[in-house]
Structure formats: C-alpha cells, structure tokens
Amino acid sequence: MVNRDLPSTWTKYKFSNCKSCRGECCVMPVEVHLQDLIRLGFVTADESCGSIKKVAQRLMREKKIQSWRSGTGLFILQQKVNQDCLMLDSKTRLCTCYENRPDVCRKFPTEMGARTGYCPYIKKIT
C-alpha cells in the first residue's frame, strides 16, 4: 500500500501513470522560489525588485503562501483545508496551472523528491 509520507512505499515513476493518478504528490507541501511566484502570477517582476518581506506578508494575507524563510528565500505555498495544493482541481485532480507550475513540480519525481525516480502513485477511482 502506498503512503505518501513513506517514500519506501512509493511506486517506480512512469509518465503514463500521471493520467490515471489521484495527484498524491499535489498534497505535499510545495517549496517555491520567487521566480515561481512570478510565473504563477502571484508577484510581478517589478514587485520582486522591492522588499521580499513585504511581498511575503502580502501573500500570507492573501492566503497564497503559508510561510517564507528569509535565510533560504523559499516560500511554502498555501494548501487547501484537505491539504490539496491551491492549484489542484478537486474534481479532476489535475493541475490548473500546469504550464506555469513551479520548478519543484516540473522536476518531481525525476530530478527531485524524497525518493528520486519514485512517486506516491495511487490510481484514480473512476
């Protein structure tokens, strides 16, 4: 049985699985960089040249991020109450910003993740 919190239970990644997946990777916390927030349309390029602390405060008020770490420059995207990513469609379980998705999402699981090359694949029930 696959448990997204236990990478040892994950399935060897196959791109073909994505079409029938429930999006279990889209319920894990997502760490993004400022460039990702610009790509998502949360921050403008001009705004990114100013105070990042103010940007982070605004995004927290707007419930787009949970937190920001000044030391690493990483932002944690806000999750829905059920832990889904904000950009995950609850019905289709597909990403609503796929073309503009953050780098971490683009690289998971082939280049990064708790167990590179593996994912917490669970087939959708149709």
N, C-alpha and C positions, 0 to 999 in steps of 0.2 A: 504494500500500500504506500502511495506517495504522500509524503508530508513535506510541505514547502519549507518548514523550519528545520528539516533534517536532510541536508544535501546528499547524504549517503543513500537516501531512498529515491533520489531523482532518476529520471529516465535519460538515456543517451539521446542527445538532441538530434532531431531530424526536422528539416524545414517543413516537410509535408505534414507534420503534426500540428503546426500552428493553425491551420484551417479548422481543425476539429477540437481545438483546445479551449478550456474554460478560462484561460487567462490567469492562471495561478501566479505567474511572475508579476502580474499587474496589481497584486495586493501586498507586495513587499514595499517597504519604504524606498523612495526614489531620491537619490542624492544628485543634484544637478549643479552646473556651473552657471555663471551669469550669462554666458553665450546661449545656453539652453533656454533661459528665461526670455532672452531677446527673440530667439527663434519661435518660441511659443506665443509671442506677442504679449507677454506679461510686463515686459520692460522695453522702453525704447532705447535706441543706440545713444541718443543724447543723454537720457536719464542715467545710463550706465557709466557715463563720464563723471557724474557727480558723486554724492555720498552714498556708498553702498549700504551703509547702516540705515539711512533714510529709506532707501529702496526696500530693504528687508522689512522695516517697520510697516511700510505701506502694504506690502504683500501679505504680511501676517494679519493686518487689519482686514484685508480683503479675503482672507482665508484661502490664499493661493499657496502659501508655504507654511510649514509648521515651525521651522526654525532656520537660523543662519549661523554658521560658525565663522567668525572673522579670521581665525587662525588658518583655516583651510580654504576659505572662500566658498564653501559648499552650502547649498540651500537644500532643505528637505521639503519636498512637495507635500502639500496637504493631502490627506486621504479622506475619503467619504467615511461615514459612520461605520459602514461594514468593512472598512479597510481597503476598498477598491481605490485605485488611482482616480483622481478627478477626471481624467480624460478617457476612462474606460466606460463604454456604454453598458449599462446594467443589463439590458435585454439581450443584445447581440454578443456581448463580451468581446467586442472589437474596440480598438483604439480609435478615438475620434480625432486625433491629431497625428496620425501615423506619418504623414510626410514631414511634419515638423517636430517629431518626437525627440526627446533628449538623447544625447550621445550614449548615456548608460543603457538606454532601451535599445538603441541601434546595435550596441556591442554585446548585449546579453543574448544568449549564454556562450557565444562562440569565442569572445575575447575577454569577457569579464563575468564575474559572478562568484558565488560561494563555491561552486564546483564547475569550473570551465568545461564546456562541452556537454553539460548535462542541464536539464531543466525540470521544473516541478510539473510536468505534463499530466493533466487529468482530462480525459475525453469529455466533451460536452454531452449532456443527455438531451437527445432531440425527440 
